[in-house]
Amino acid sequence: MEKPTVFNIQKYSIHDGKGIRTTLFFKGCPLSCQWCHNPESQQYPVELLYYHERCTYCGTCVEVCPQKASVWDGRRIKVDREKCTACGVCADECLAGAREIAGKTYTVEELVAEAAKDQMFYEESGGGVTLSGGEVMCQDMDFIEALCKKLYRRGYSVNIDTCGEAPYENFARILPYVDVFLYDIKLMDPKKHETFVGVDNHRILENLIRLSQDGARINIRIPLIGGVNAEDGFIQDVIRFLQEHQIRTVGVNLLPYHNTGKSKYANLDRGYAEERYHVPPAEQMEHFRQMFQMSGFQNVKIGG
């Protein structure tokens, strides 16, 4: 059983399902959404985050790096990403806190122990544990199944936050232990989906149909990005698809775009095309919510 990499354990989470939850964020995703607000979640290996604005240019990282991946160019310190192995030596030695390693491996027992620390909150709020990412359904499924079983047997509500781009047998393995699937729909047109997300949406939509047919409880989550999909035609296409395939939903969340992860791209030395996207106006978000309600959908919310 391979131990996946977790890049965040978020306590007291109220946006990843019912009640107060502990959300475990797994590293690695088959998609590459251009607006992703957690770019450190996309690749499976651990990565170095370099907070340029905190750096005092003391040069310690240059001196201690075993791979000689930190280089002083006469004006600033740069990271050679091809050489960097994210060993963590520079992060341990950086007194300014300008370096951080994104990702750590855990055993099933260690993650269950982390979740158990918040059991009192689950009992009081009707919450539980949410597995998110990255993409949890593309991790080692022996590990994920074992984790879901242990959480389920402790009586914790288990939610899976998924983009849907994974073999269906992965979903089938954990279906008995999952309370709700938080299922993303980003775009309906397959070519546009591939342009903005990196793959077409054929398997994503097929998996959604099969999950519904197999009795899963599904909460649809739709990120809405101005300049990409924040338009009536897209909402109409989603509604039509859900109705035609009789997708049984327990709710719909309309998630307006935000750029809070923008700085992380610079910390990973990647570019971010912020000018392409914008936040849909509140009036437009309310209009989309009413479109779902008028089509007979219940529990339609704007935001988490």
Secondary structure, DSSP 8 states (H G I E B T S, - for coil): ----EEEEEEEEE-SSSSSSEEEEEES--S---TT-S-GGGSSSS-EEEE-GGG-----HHHHH-TT--EEE-SSSEEE-TTT----SHHHHH-TT--EEEE-EE--HHHHHHHHHTTHHHHHHHT-EEEEESS-GGGS-HHHHHHHHHHHHHTT-EEEEEE---S-HHHHHHHGGG-SEEEEE---SSHHHHHHHHSS-SHHHHHHHHHHHHTT--EEEEEEE-BTTT-SHHHHHHHHHHHHHTT--EEEEEEEE---TTHHHHHHTT----GGG-B---HHHHHHHHHHHHHTT--SEEE--
